[in-house]
Amino acid sequence: MKAVILARVSTKRQEEEGLSLEEIQLPQMRTYAEDKGFEIDKEFTFSESADRKIRKKFDEMVAYVKSNKDVKALIAYRVDRITRNYRDHVEMDNLRLESDVELHFVNDRLVISKDTVGADITTWDVMVFLAKQKINRMKEDGRNSGMAKVLNGELPYKAPYGLKNITLPNKKKDVVVVPFEAGVVKEMFDWYTTARLSMSQIKIRLKTDYEIDMNVSTIANIIEQPIYYGEMVYNDELYPHKYETLITKDTYDLAQDIKSGRTKTTVK
């Protein structure tokens, strides 16, 4: 019987702390397949969250199993490695019922097939529910942690061009100015508000003056960033931050007025 292996981690921390793809999951699943007499047809390994996104490799795996009728077993390390939300649960249920594919969860010592009923199905359902609850807790913890940072004036996400996230010797996080990039940001705002250059003209000036290749959408994103004058966006709200600023609030406001067409553009 041919089998497909799926190995997955959601975070770098999982990779380092007990769910390593190469050291834990794959070796145990390969040994399991050999012990069961399965021929491994293909292995799918990936690292991405199962929550609120379409996981391309997961969908690729499902499509592969459906299109290869001789694949009759899907091997995962644990239930939560493959069914961490109800969408995935339905997909797996369809595979076992419609394609007659056995689901083998090595670490959980659980096998679900087309003929499985009763306690094992209940166990599977409960494991999926617990996995979903774990994701919900992680999301809530993340929101609480992010808001705590914001209220303390700290940036909870990656700093934009001109600024840089760093870790201090005491393990605390900080955001510092990158001198050259910060100078470029100031120049861009000056070109846009004083010289009244368009985004496309700024793109050309960056190339000729600084040999920087930057697309227009990136330039527009920089012009829209309030972090440069002293505020950061979090959950669509503005909060003051404690880091060094690059421009004034007046310069930022003028740039937004120009961008939205609220002020007449004149060329100087």
HELIX and SHEET records of a PDB file:
HELIX    1   1 LYS A   12  GLU A   16  1                                   5    
HELIX    2   2 LEU A   21  GLN A   25  3                                   5    
HELIX    3   3 LEU A   26  LYS A   36  1                                  11    
HELIX    4   4 LYS A   56  SER A   67  1                                  12    
HELIX    5   5 VAL A   79  ARG A   81  5                                   3    
HELIX    6   6 TYR A   86  GLU A   98  1                                  13    
HELIX    7   7 ALA A  119  LEU A  151  1                                  33    
HELIX    8   8 PRO A  179  THR A  193  1                                  15    
HELIX    9   9 MET A  199  TYR A  210  1                                  12    
HELIX   10  10 VAL A  216  ILE A  223  1                                   8    
HELIX   11  11 PRO A  226  TYR A  228  5                                   3    
HELIX   12  12 LYS A  249  SER A  260  1                                  12    
SHEET    1   A 5 GLU A  39  SER A  47  0                                        
SHEET    2   A 5 LYS A   2  VAL A   9  1                                        
SHEET    3   A 5 VAL A  71  ALA A  76  1                                        
SHEET    4   A 5 GLU A 102  PHE A 105  1                                        
SHEET    5   A 5 LEU A 110  ILE A 112 -1                                        
SHEET    1   B 2 LEU A 163  THR A 167  0                                        
SHEET    2   B 2 LYS A 173  VAL A 177 -1                                        
SHEET    1   C 2 GLU A 231  TYR A 234  0                                        
SHEET    2   C 2 GLU A 237  PRO A 240 -1                                        
END                                                                             
